[in-house]
Amino acid sequence: MLILNRRRFLQVGSLASAAMMMPKFLKALERGALVPPGNKVLVVIQLSGGNDGLNTIIPYRNDIYYMMRPQLGIKKDVALRLDDNLGIHPALKGLKGLYDDGCLGILNNVGYPNPDRSHFRSMDIWHSASQSNEYWSDGWIGRYLDAQCKGCDRPTQALEIDDTLSLALKGHSDKGLAVTDPARLFGTSNDMYFKDLMRQRKPADDHHSNVDYLYKTMGETISSAAYIQQQFKTYKSTEAYPNTELGRNMRTIANLIMSDINTKVYYVSHGSFDTHVNQQDQQARLFGQLSDALTVFTGDLKKNNRFQDVVVMTFSEFGRRVSQNASGGTDHGTANNMFLVGGGLKQPGIINDGPDLMNLREGDLQYKVDFKSVYATLLNKWLGADDRAILRQEYSHMDFV
């Protein structure tokens, strides 16, 4: 009977996936005090699929750009001007507003040595913060959780607003939690089946390590779901978030940030930006959703005096080729740009030089900034962690925070 119950338990979608990914320390969080306003928060937005950075931050005065993209290049009079050389995609009007307000930082030419053009492999490299010839099974945020919660009397946590947990949030001993809707997780966890299953537990079950782990994880999930739901109910945004997946996810993040739940990192994905064909329409649509969601989100934070405590970082697993292809799109490339949004940025605006189209490598942009330096900066200067231990190597720190 126990085997059948375990099988049924694993087949229950939302709670089963959450249970397998619930950090052990989250239950302990119920016993600790909450962090007061001022708690530094990092929000990571993954632009899945390989966003085309050249049509994101546009070198509108560069003839090479238009020569290599005769149909796909964003016209000079359409790009939203940032300075005398660079503009931003016209669908990113909200980000242009943040730029004008001194709340947006733009990093150009970000990548890593010996880049890989496979979606899966390159994403693993970004998630794990490994070198391109290393294969790690834990992620950079997961290792942050491992480091910060070892012997810590006020454990931290990370939440991914999704049904499944990314490698980035998987540590060796602790993991983040993947959840799309705290209320739904709480409702599922209170299903009579799970309560009956917990009552069926017998002392003899403890001799079977797999069964014991299953019961422990389920118990922690049920308890933690109640805690998260309790915090989630304390603030409900009245802002008109867009009715898109990203809009709904950013509303969830805002509600949790304003509740003072002790969460340091939120993670959400948006895409797909794999624009081999029909790039103009697809990228414009996704950028419109990103811009609208971030505009409302940042406004919500400002009204609640939390914008100075939050940094939003965007990334994509790689950029695209400089030349357009024959299908109205671009193929997998290498270096790319990243956005940094926040009320506490020390170096907003265009942080470094734009793309160098005179010095390509096999038709691709060459990276100038290792993305692991961005991680090191956020870990050390924003989250107050030992970046060298977490990243397993020393990387230079930047000055944007």
Buried (B, 14 or more C-beta within 10 A) or exposed (E): EBEEBBEEBEEBEBBBBBBBBBBBBBBBBEEEEEBEEEBBBBBBBBBBBBBBBBBBBBBBBBEBBBEBBEEBBBEEEEBBBBEEBBBBBBBBBBBBBBBEEEBBBBBBBBBBEEBBBEBEEBBBBBBBBBBBEEEBEBBBBBBBBBBBBEEEEBBBBBBBBBEEBBBBBBBEBBBBBBBBBBBBBBBBBBEEEBEEBEEEBEEEBEEEEEBEEBBBBBBBBBBBBBBBBBBBEEBEBEBEBBEBBBBBBBBBBBBBBBBBBBBBBBBBBBBBBBBBEEBBEBBBEBBBBBBBBBBBBBBBBBEBEBBBBBBBBBBBBBBBBBBBBEEBBBBBBBBBBBBBBBBBBEBBBBBBEBBBBEEBEEEBBBBBBBBBBBBBBBBBBBBEBEBEEBBBEEBEBBEBB
